[in-house]
Amino acid sequence: MDAPPTNPRAGLIALRKLLANSDAEGEDHVWLSDSALEQLGTLPLKAQNASRRASASLPAPPPPVPTLREDPPAPTAAKTDSAPASKSARLDALKAEAEASPECRNLGTLRDTMVFAVGNPDAQLMFVGEAPGAEEEKQREPFVGPAGQLLTKIIQTMGIQRDDVYISNIVKFRPSTGSSSQGTANRAPTAEEMAISLQFIKAEIEIVEPKLIVALGGSAMTGLLGLDCGVGRARGQTHDCGGRPAIVTYHPSYLLRSGAITDKRKLWEDMLFAMEQTGLPISDKQRGFFLK
């Protein structure tokens, strides 16, 4: 046999024909030259390489067609939206905003120390006064002076603690009397001071979401509810405060000045109504206070 063709596939075909012819003629030996035998040994490798080249030249198979789904699976990526801030965190942010308020600072009629609020951010009952006084400014907490101590006793008589409610003021800075040595002298906030500060107490109400708001005194009633009447006419009924119920009662400082049992009874009747509205239990003893 002469040298096999250079095309490995053709060479293998020619070898197969030669062997078949020899077998048909009864021959069991085929003579090959040394060079033919050497080239014959390389045919399997050449055939393998040729096959690889042919495969590489073929176009890549098309990607599989995705099956349609009515409801595609939800993405597994983690949500990027952060969890909503807690009420305490939101109130802390509001406190910082109120303290830095340029509107309040630029009025020129309010002192520098800010007094924000105190109590339970999840309270069902919210007390709102007008503005901090000397003792509140000193301790930086609302209702801690004589009137505040009386309010604390009233809250305890209702069967709850001061920490169970939320206590704040419309105006967050003590109103100035214009004297460099103001001392313990206090004054009620003006309509302008309350109007500028109103945004913060409204934001507090939105965050705390109390079941009932108690406006303490005429200034708080006017500033918070916009009522232009006396406390006596406004009490004994509910009023709308941004979609939430509110009642009006006397400021504890009024009771300290009056000292009359009838006035104490009126305020206590308002507290009994507040207890009913918020679902607090009322004993016969509580109902009978100041009736004698």
VMD Tcl script that draws the C-alpha trace (Angstrom):
set ca {
  {0.00 0.00 0.00}
  {1.23 3.45 -0.94}
  {1.25 6.37 1.48}
  {-2.25 7.14 2.80}
  {-3.93 10.33 1.62}
  {-3.26 13.47 3.63}
  {-6.97 13.79 4.39}
  {-7.38 11.55 7.43}
  {-11.00 10.72 6.67}
  {-10.20 9.78 3.06}
  {-7.21 7.74 4.23}
  {-9.35 5.72 6.65}
  {-11.92 5.08 3.91}
  {-9.21 3.90 1.48}
  {-7.72 1.59 4.14}
  {-11.14 0.12 4.85}
  {-11.69 -0.64 1.13}
  {-8.23 -2.23 0.85}
  {-8.87 -4.52 3.81}
  {-12.29 -5.45 2.48}
  {-10.86 -6.37 -0.99}
  {-8.04 -8.39 0.56}
  {-10.51 -10.27 2.73}
  {-12.73 -10.99 -0.28}
  {-9.73 -12.47 -2.16}
  {-8.82 -14.69 0.79}
  {-5.73 -12.76 1.75}
  {-5.06 -12.32 5.46}
  {-1.96 -10.11 5.11}
  {-1.49 -6.64 3.65}
  {1.92 -5.32 2.82}
  {2.65 -1.71 3.94}
  {5.76 0.30 3.43}
  {7.51 1.78 6.46}
  {6.45 5.35 5.58}
  {2.84 4.26 4.99}
  {2.79 2.44 8.31}
  {4.15 5.52 10.08}
  {1.55 7.81 8.53}
  {-1.18 5.29 9.24}
  {-0.42 5.55 12.94}
  {-1.11 9.28 12.89}
  {-4.53 8.96 11.24}
  {-6.59 8.57 14.50}
  {-5.03 11.73 15.97}
  {-5.56 13.66 12.72}
  {-9.16 12.50 12.56}
  {-9.76 13.58 16.15}
  {-8.30 17.06 15.47}
  {-10.34 17.40 12.30}
  {-13.48 16.54 14.21}
  {-12.70 19.20 16.80}
  {-12.15 21.84 14.08}
  {-15.44 20.93 12.45}
  {-17.29 21.25 15.75}
  {-15.71 24.63 16.43}
  {-16.80 25.93 13.04}
  {-20.45 25.03 13.64}
  {-22.73 27.84 14.90}
  {-23.56 27.77 18.63}
  {-26.95 26.26 19.41}
  {-29.65 28.86 20.17}
  {-30.40 29.52 23.85}
  {-33.38 27.65 25.25}
  {-36.67 29.48 24.90}
  {-37.98 30.32 28.37}
  {-41.40 29.01 29.20}
  {-44.05 31.63 29.88}
  {-45.56 31.89 33.34}
  {-48.71 33.68 34.36}
  {-47.21 34.70 37.69}
  {-43.41 35.10 37.54}
  {-41.63 34.18 40.75}
  {-40.95 37.02 43.16}
  {-37.38 38.36 43.11}
  {-35.16 36.88 45.76}
  {-33.01 40.02 46.18}
  {-33.12 41.59 49.62}
  {-35.36 44.62 50.01}
  {-33.55 47.91 49.91}
  {-36.24 49.85 51.74}
  {-35.31 50.30 55.37}
  {-37.77 49.45 58.12}
  {-39.86 52.36 59.34}
  {-38.38 54.24 62.27}
  {-39.84 53.66 65.73}
  {-42.02 56.29 67.38}
  {-39.22 57.12 69.82}
  {-36.77 57.67 66.96}
  {-39.25 59.86 65.10}
  {-39.91 61.92 68.22}
  {-36.16 62.32 68.78}
  {-35.79 63.61 65.23}
  {-38.71 65.98 65.74}
  {-37.18 67.21 68.99}
  {-33.93 68.09 67.21}
  {-35.88 69.85 64.49}
  {-37.88 71.88 67.00}
  {-34.77 72.87 68.93}
  {-33.10 74.17 65.78}
  {-36.26 75.81 64.39}
  {-35.24 79.14 62.81}
  {-38.86 80.35 62.92}
  {-39.02 79.96 66.69}
  {-35.47 81.22 67.25}
  {-35.94 84.31 65.09}
  {-39.11 85.47 66.82}
  {-37.05 87.16 69.50}
  {-39.80 86.67 72.09}
  {-38.88 83.17 73.26}
  {-36.02 82.15 75.51}
  {-33.21 79.84 74.36}
  {-33.77 76.61 76.33}
  {-36.03 74.15 74.56}
  {-38.48 71.99 76.54}
  {-39.94 69.27 74.36}
  {-42.16 66.52 75.83}
  {-42.21 63.57 78.20}
  {-44.05 60.27 78.48}
  {-45.03 57.16 76.58}
  {-44.80 57.38 72.76}
  {-47.58 54.77 72.60}
  {-49.84 56.56 75.09}
  {-53.59 56.51 74.61}
  {-53.97 59.78 76.51}
  {-52.10 62.97 75.59}
  {-52.06 66.17 77.68}
  {-51.20 69.43 75.93}
  {-50.41 72.67 77.75}
  {-49.43 76.09 76.48}
  {-45.70 76.66 77.18}
  {-42.99 75.81 79.74}
  {-42.45 77.95 82.82}
  {-39.40 78.66 84.95}
  {-39.18 75.22 86.58}
  {-39.83 73.44 83.29}
  {-37.06 75.45 81.66}
  {-34.72 74.55 84.50}
  {-35.42 70.81 84.32}
  {-36.11 70.77 80.57}
  {-39.30 68.76 81.12}
  {-42.91 69.93 80.81}
  {-45.22 70.17 83.82}
  {-42.73 69.69 86.66}
  {-43.49 72.87 88.61}
  {-46.39 73.26 91.08}
  {-49.01 72.92 88.30}
  {-47.17 69.91 86.92}
  {-47.03 68.24 90.30}
  {-50.81 68.67 90.59}
  {-51.24 67.18 87.11}
  {-49.17 64.18 88.19}
  {-51.48 63.66 91.20}
  {-54.53 63.89 88.93}
  {-53.05 61.26 86.59}
  {-52.30 58.96 89.53}
  {-55.85 59.40 90.84}
  {-57.03 58.15 87.46}
  {-55.28 54.86 88.28}
  {-52.32 55.30 85.95}
  {-48.82 56.77 86.16}
  {-47.22 59.80 84.59}
  {-45.11 57.51 82.39}
  {-48.30 55.99 80.95}
  {-49.39 59.22 79.27}
  {-47.76 61.71 76.92}
  {-47.32 65.31 78.11}
  {-46.33 68.25 75.92}
  {-46.85 71.95 75.21}
  {-47.73 73.84 72.06}
  {-44.80 76.25 72.48}
  {-41.49 74.53 73.16}
  {-39.62 77.55 74.58}
  {-40.44 79.59 77.65}
  {-41.96 82.94 76.61}
  {-39.75 85.86 77.52}
  {-40.94 88.88 79.48}
  {-38.27 91.01 77.87}
  {-36.34 91.40 81.11}
  {-32.75 90.22 81.40}
  {-33.54 89.11 84.95}
  {-36.85 87.35 84.26}
  {-36.50 85.07 87.27}
  {-39.59 82.95 87.89}
  {-41.97 85.33 86.11}
  {-43.97 83.58 83.40}
  {-46.45 84.70 80.79}
  {-48.86 82.97 78.41}
  {-47.65 82.54 74.82}
  {-48.97 84.89 72.17}
  {-51.08 83.81 69.20}
  {-48.08 84.32 66.93}
  {-45.81 82.18 69.13}
  {-48.36 79.37 69.16}
  {-49.02 79.61 65.41}
  {-45.32 79.23 64.59}
  {-44.90 76.36 67.08}
  {-48.10 74.54 66.16}
  {-46.38 72.41 63.52}
  {-44.45 70.49 66.17}
  {-47.35 69.56 68.43}
  {-49.32 68.45 65.37}
  {-46.40 66.25 64.34}
  {-46.27 64.78 67.86}
  {-49.96 63.93 67.71}
  {-49.44 62.24 64.34}
  {-46.59 60.14 65.72}
  {-48.09 59.21 69.11}
  {-51.62 58.61 67.74}
  {-53.43 59.00 71.09}
  {-57.02 57.94 71.54}
  {-57.79 61.24 73.25}
  {-56.13 64.65 73.57}
  {-56.69 66.84 76.62}
  {-56.13 70.57 76.08}
  {-55.19 72.13 79.43}
  {-56.39 75.73 79.76}
  {-57.62 78.46 77.48}
  {-54.35 79.11 75.64}
  {-53.92 75.45 74.72}
  {-57.58 75.28 73.71}
  {-57.27 78.28 71.38}
  {-53.87 77.38 69.97}
  {-54.60 73.70 69.42}
  {-58.30 73.66 68.57}
  {-58.89 77.21 67.35}
  {-61.80 77.72 69.76}
  {-62.65 81.29 70.68}
  {-64.64 80.79 73.86}
  {-64.10 80.20 77.54}
  {-62.96 76.84 78.91}
  {-66.29 76.50 80.73}
  {-68.19 76.54 77.45}
  {-65.79 74.20 75.64}
  {-65.54 71.48 78.28}
  {-67.96 68.57 78.56}
  {-67.80 67.67 74.85}
  {-65.37 66.33 72.28}
  {-63.73 68.47 69.63}
  {-61.91 67.55 66.44}
  {-58.12 67.86 66.48}
  {-56.78 66.81 63.11}
  {-59.15 63.87 62.96}
  {-58.64 62.87 66.59}
  {-60.99 63.54 69.52}
  {-59.97 66.17 72.04}
  {-61.50 67.61 75.19}
  {-60.88 70.85 77.06}
  {-60.41 71.25 80.80}
  {-58.93 73.73 83.23}
  {-55.19 74.16 83.53}
  {-53.90 72.80 86.87}
  {-52.49 76.26 87.65}
  {-56.06 77.58 87.58}
  {-57.04 75.10 90.30}
  {-54.05 76.22 92.39}
  {-55.24 79.81 92.14}
  {-58.95 79.04 92.63}
  {-58.86 76.34 95.28}
  {-62.64 75.92 94.88}
  {-64.06 72.42 95.31}
  {-66.50 73.07 92.46}
  {-63.66 73.78 90.04}
  {-61.82 70.66 91.18}
  {-64.99 68.65 90.62}
  {-65.39 70.04 87.11}
  {-61.85 69.08 86.18}
  {-62.35 65.65 87.70}
  {-65.53 65.16 85.66}
  {-63.44 65.85 82.58}
  {-60.94 63.22 83.71}
  {-63.74 60.69 84.26}
  {-64.88 61.38 80.71}
  {-61.29 60.90 79.48}
  {-61.11 57.58 81.33}
  {-64.31 56.43 79.67}
  {-63.04 57.42 76.23}
  {-59.76 55.55 76.67}
  {-61.26 52.46 78.30}
  {-59.79 52.96 81.79}
  {-61.74 51.30 84.61}
  {-63.61 53.65 86.95}
  {-64.41 52.69 90.54}
  {-67.30 53.98 92.63}
  {-64.76 55.79 94.78}
  {-63.36 57.60 91.77}
  {-66.84 58.62 90.63}
  {-67.57 60.01 94.09}
  {-64.57 62.34 94.39}
  {-65.44 65.96 95.34}
  {-69.17 65.19 95.59}
  {-69.35 65.88 99.33}
}
mol new
graphics top color blue
foreach p $ca { graphics top sphere $p radius 0.5 }
foreach p [lrange $ca 0 end-1] q [lrange $ca 1 end] { graphics top cylinder $p $q radius 0.2 }
display resetview
